[in-house]
Amino acid sequence: MIPHIDATALAARDPHALAETRRGAEEIGFLTLHNTVLPKAEVARAIASYRAFFKGDAGNKAQVNMNTTGSNRGWGGPGSEQVDPEANPDYKEVFDCGVELPPGDPFARLPVYAPNQWPARPKGFQQVIESYFTQARAVSLDLLQGISAAIGADPTFFADKFAKPMALLRGNYYPERPDWAGDKDFGIAAHTDYGCLTLLATDGQPGLEVQVKGGTWLPVSAEPGTFIINFGEMLEMWTGGQIRATPHRVIGGAQERISVPLFFNPAYDTNVAPEGAAPLTAGEHLSKRYTETYTHLQAMA
């Protein structure tokens, strides 16, 4: 049901790839993507690095706890995020990093471009994650241009919108679902993503579910090297509703799970309002949604 897109075919504007991409963007809100320029080995290396960090000692994680910042940079422990106010805080750990700007840049002091925090262990963690982050952003921009072509829009529209992307790379660690978990406990509760496009790598463990039309929850999984793609509220708004932001969730299961989403968003001052509407910058939209979600930012509000 969810279209499986060959990235090389989409870049060549193959008619079948374009048609399937359009179906995924407009009707489902999800795709899977393979045959990208990001090697499977690089994806596996990033997942292994995140796993070593999350399974490491508590003191190492505490040194980069995002509770000490006014931004989503560093480690967030269980309960640090609550995407659904009707559910309990999400049962997972996260590690976030983002794009940093030179000190003289007028946007450099904004929380969405805050300095990253890097743990002392595992060895080489920063280098592995930064390398993956750079490559994943390139894949995401190419994909956005392919999606634009698929929906009949200008494929170059996004080219200059991501020079200073508010891109956030996250490692998610979902432990085994505890015995005490109830119907309000989730790895991450049902939500739509806030931003533009999400490029998700996983370790292959199941857990992600997508709510398709009619309300049914459909399991979606992918091995390292194949990416799960979904679209956020920002892109739905930006395209006047042509592209769909779809609810999804992770309940958690008998085995732990690592996932690595790249939340790919344009520069802070990009107008993401649909044509004819009052201007709304990407930064304003994201800042509001982050404050509603991160428990440490709610405490500062």
Disulfide bonds with the S-S distance in Angstrom:
none
